[in-house]
Amino acid sequence: MKAAGLSTKFFLSLCVPFLLNACSNDESTEDFDAIVDTFIVKKKIDGQIKSANAYYVYANNKVASATVTPPDDSGGSVSLNAVDDRKSDYHHEPDTTEFNLIPPEPGNYVFEIESAGGEVIQKTDLLKLINLTIPEIDSTYYSKSTLTLTVKWKKITDTDGLFIKLTDKEGDIVYISPALAGSVTELQIGTGEGNWISPANPGDVMILQIQSVVIEDNADKNYSLYNIEGTAIAEKIIIWGE
């Protein structure tokens, strides 16, 4: 099964071509099926480290509805929304009010997914509580001669990879880097290279994010980004060109 979709609000725009080449926009003739993922998002909010869950469904045909129920029905079911008009991918991304000092409930999260044709399937995803280190940004420097932004951060050991993002004030992705190894501690971002979703103009206020990702231990390597255990995010407000 191949899934498609682009979430412009959060990290896992998993199906953007520069991340995964396996994505397809064509409706599948296979039996209705889906990949589901529950993972922890950890970040610092108002000076405190908090976390919340994100939920994703990647289906091979159009979906009419998708919900997820936490272990022991704690907190009740959560309805997911379509990522885009293709309606094969659904998600729920945590807003600021959902982040909590208490970690999310570990255990099996049950997804119920109904196809546009009325077929209903259930899928489960096991969420484990793992150590997630929030990246620490060392410095940012914009060179007006080379028109590049240099970002430096401290090395992270407990990660399966990193992504660097720039978003606008509304949270929509402007730039996302290729996957970086955990040993990498510096990146130069130029307007003429990299994965730009929309252009950056001098004076634009942006949010720089360094996002560390941990993949589930038993994840299929061909679908690793569909099987995330958790992600930790560092943020800094910048002005492009300064």
C-alpha positions as CSV (number, residue, x, y, z in Angstrom):
1,M,0.0,0.0,0.0
2,K,1.2,3.5,-0.8
3,A,-0.1,6.6,0.9
4,A,-0.2,10.2,0.0
5,G,-0.6,13.5,1.8
6,L,0.9,16.8,2.9
7,S,0.4,18.3,6.3
8,T,1.5,21.9,6.2
9,K,1.1,22.5,10.0
10,F,3.4,19.9,11.5
11,F,6.5,17.9,10.9
12,L,5.1,14.8,9.3
13,S,4.5,16.0,5.9
14,L,5.6,12.5,5.4
15,C,4.6,12.2,1.8
16,V,6.4,15.2,0.4
17,P,8.5,13.8,-2.5
18,F,11.8,14.9,-0.9
19,L,11.1,12.7,2.1
20,L,9.6,9.6,0.6
21,N,9.5,8.6,-3.0
22,A,7.0,5.9,-2.5
23,C,3.9,8.1,-2.3
24,S,1.1,7.9,-4.8
25,N,-1.9,10.0,-5.5
26,D,-3.7,7.3,-7.4
27,E,-6.6,5.5,-5.8
28,S,-5.7,1.9,-5.1
29,T,-7.6,-1.1,-6.4
30,E,-6.5,-3.1,-3.4
31,D,-8.7,-4.0,-0.4
32,F,-9.2,-1.0,1.8
33,D,-6.2,-0.8,4.2
34,A,-4.3,1.9,6.2
35,I,-1.2,2.5,8.2
36,V,-1.7,4.2,11.5
37,D,0.7,6.0,13.8
38,T,0.5,7.5,17.3
39,F,3.6,9.4,18.5
40,I,4.6,11.8,21.3
41,V,5.4,15.4,20.5
42,K,7.7,17.1,23.1
43,K,8.6,20.8,23.3
44,K,9.1,23.7,25.7
45,I,6.1,25.9,26.2
46,D,6.2,29.0,28.4
47,G,9.5,27.7,29.8
48,Q,8.1,24.3,30.8
49,I,8.7,20.9,29.0
50,K,5.4,19.5,27.9
51,S,4.2,16.7,25.6
52,A,1.1,15.6,23.7
53,N,0.1,13.0,21.1
54,A,-0.2,13.3,17.4
55,Y,-2.3,10.8,15.3
56,Y,-2.0,9.9,11.7
57,V,-3.8,7.6,9.3
58,Y,-2.5,6.8,5.8
59,A,-5.0,4.9,3.7
60,N,-4.9,3.4,0.2
61,N,-8.4,4.8,-0.7
62,K,-10.6,7.7,0.3
63,V,-11.6,7.8,4.0
64,A,-15.0,9.0,5.2
65,S,-14.0,9.2,8.9
66,A,-11.3,8.2,11.3
67,T,-11.1,8.2,15.1
68,V,-8.6,7.0,17.7
69,T,-9.3,5.8,21.2
70,P,-6.6,5.9,23.9
71,P,-5.9,2.9,26.2
72,D,-8.7,2.2,28.6
73,D,-10.7,5.0,26.8
74,S,-8.8,7.5,28.9
75,G,-9.8,11.0,27.7
76,G,-12.3,9.6,25.1
77,S,-12.0,9.2,21.4
78,V,-10.4,11.8,19.2
79,S,-11.7,12.6,15.7
80,L,-9.1,13.0,12.9
81,N,-9.3,15.5,10.0
82,A,-8.5,15.0,6.4
83,V,-5.0,16.3,5.5
84,D,-6.2,17.5,2.0
85,D,-8.9,17.1,-0.6
86,R,-7.8,13.6,-1.5
87,K,-9.1,12.4,1.8
88,S,-6.9,9.4,2.0
89,D,-4.7,10.7,4.8
90,Y,-6.2,11.9,8.2
91,H,-4.5,13.4,11.2
92,H,-4.8,15.1,14.5
93,E,-2.0,17.4,15.4
94,P,-1.8,18.8,19.0
95,D,-2.5,22.5,19.6
96,T,-0.9,24.3,22.5
97,T,-3.8,23.6,24.8
98,E,-3.3,19.9,24.5
99,F,0.3,19.9,25.8
100,N,0.7,18.7,29.4
101,L,3.4,18.3,32.0
102,I,2.2,14.7,32.4
103,P,3.3,12.4,29.6
104,P,0.6,10.8,27.4
105,E,-0.8,7.4,28.3
106,P,1.3,4.5,27.0
107,G,-0.4,1.4,25.5
108,N,-2.4,0.4,22.5
109,Y,-4.3,3.2,20.7
110,V,-7.2,1.9,18.6
111,F,-8.0,3.5,15.3
112,E,-11.4,3.0,13.6
113,I,-11.3,4.0,9.9
114,E,-14.3,4.1,7.6
115,S,-13.8,4.2,3.9
116,A,-15.8,6.3,1.5
117,G,-17.5,3.1,0.4
118,G,-18.6,2.3,4.0
119,E,-16.1,-0.4,4.9
120,V,-14.8,-0.1,8.5
121,I,-11.5,-1.4,9.7
122,Q,-9.7,-1.2,13.0
123,K,-5.9,-0.8,13.5
124,T,-3.9,-0.5,16.7
125,D,-0.6,1.3,17.4
126,L,1.4,0.8,20.6
127,L,2.8,3.9,22.2
128,K,5.8,3.6,24.4
129,L,7.2,6.2,26.7
130,I,10.8,6.9,25.6
131,N,13.5,9.4,26.4
132,L,13.2,12.4,24.1
133,T,15.9,15.1,24.2
134,I,14.7,18.5,23.1
135,P,17.4,19.9,20.7
136,E,19.3,22.9,22.0
137,I,19.9,25.7,19.4
138,D,23.4,27.2,19.8
139,S,23.3,30.1,17.3
140,T,21.8,31.4,14.1
141,Y,23.6,33.7,11.7
142,Y,22.3,35.2,8.4
143,S,24.9,36.2,5.8
144,K,23.8,39.0,3.6
145,S,26.7,38.2,1.2
146,T,25.7,34.6,0.6
147,L,22.0,35.0,1.5
148,T,22.2,32.0,3.7
149,L,21.1,31.2,7.3
150,T,23.5,29.2,9.3
151,V,22.0,27.2,12.2
152,K,24.1,25.5,14.8
153,W,22.9,23.2,17.6
154,K,24.3,20.8,20.2
155,K,24.8,17.2,19.2
156,I,21.9,14.8,20.1
157,T,22.7,11.2,20.9
158,D,19.2,9.6,21.4
159,T,17.8,10.3,18.0
160,D,17.2,8.5,14.7
161,G,17.5,11.7,12.7
162,L,16.8,15.4,12.5
163,F,14.9,17.8,10.4
164,I,15.2,21.6,10.3
165,K,12.1,23.6,9.5
166,L,11.1,27.1,8.9
167,T,7.4,28.0,9.4
168,D,5.5,31.2,9.1
169,K,3.7,32.8,12.1
170,E,0.6,30.6,11.4
171,G,2.7,27.4,11.5
172,D,2.6,26.6,7.8
173,I,5.9,25.1,6.6
174,V,8.1,27.4,4.5
175,Y,11.2,25.2,4.4
176,I,12.1,21.7,5.5
177,S,15.5,20.1,5.3
178,P,16.4,16.6,4.1
179,A,16.8,14.1,6.9
180,L,20.0,14.7,8.8
181,A,22.0,12.2,10.9
182,G,22.1,12.7,14.6
183,S,25.8,13.5,14.4
184,V,25.1,16.7,12.3
185,T,25.2,19.9,14.3
186,E,25.1,22.6,11.6
187,L,23.2,23.5,8.5
188,Q,23.2,26.3,6.0
189,I,19.9,27.2,4.5
190,G,19.9,29.2,1.3
191,T,17.0,30.4,-0.8
192,G,18.3,28.8,-4.0
193,E,18.6,25.3,-2.6
194,G,16.8,22.9,-0.3
195,N,13.1,22.0,0.0
196,W,11.2,25.3,-0.1
197,I,7.4,25.1,0.1
198,S,7.1,28.9,-0.3
199,P,9.6,31.7,-0.8
200,A,11.3,33.6,2.1
201,N,11.5,37.4,1.8
202,P,13.6,39.8,3.7
203,G,11.8,40.9,6.9
204,D,9.6,37.7,7.1
205,V,9.1,36.6,10.7
206,M,9.6,32.9,10.9
207,I,9.8,30.1,13.5
208,L,13.0,28.0,13.2
209,Q,12.4,24.5,14.4
210,I,15.0,21.7,15.0
211,Q,13.1,18.4,15.2
212,S,14.6,15.2,16.6
213,V,12.8,12.0,15.6
214,V,12.8,8.5,17.2
215,I,11.5,5.6,15.1
216,E,9.7,2.6,16.6
217,D,12.0,-0.3,17.2
218,N,10.1,-2.7,15.0
219,A,9.4,-0.3,12.2
220,D,9.7,-1.6,8.6
221,K,12.7,0.3,7.2
222,N,10.8,1.0,4.0
223,Y,8.1,2.8,6.0
224,S,10.1,4.1,9.0
225,L,8.7,7.6,8.8
226,Y,5.2,6.1,9.1
227,N,6.2,4.5,12.4
228,I,7.4,7.2,14.7
229,E,7.7,6.8,18.5
230,G,8.3,10.4,19.3
231,T,9.6,13.7,18.3
232,A,11.2,16.6,20.3
233,I,11.2,20.1,18.9
234,A,13.3,23.2,19.7
235,E,12.0,26.6,18.4
236,K,13.3,30.0,17.9
237,I,11.8,33.1,16.3
238,I,13.9,34.6,13.6
239,I,13.6,37.4,11.0
240,W,14.7,36.3,7.5
241,G,17.6,38.4,6.3
242,E,18.7,39.6,9.7
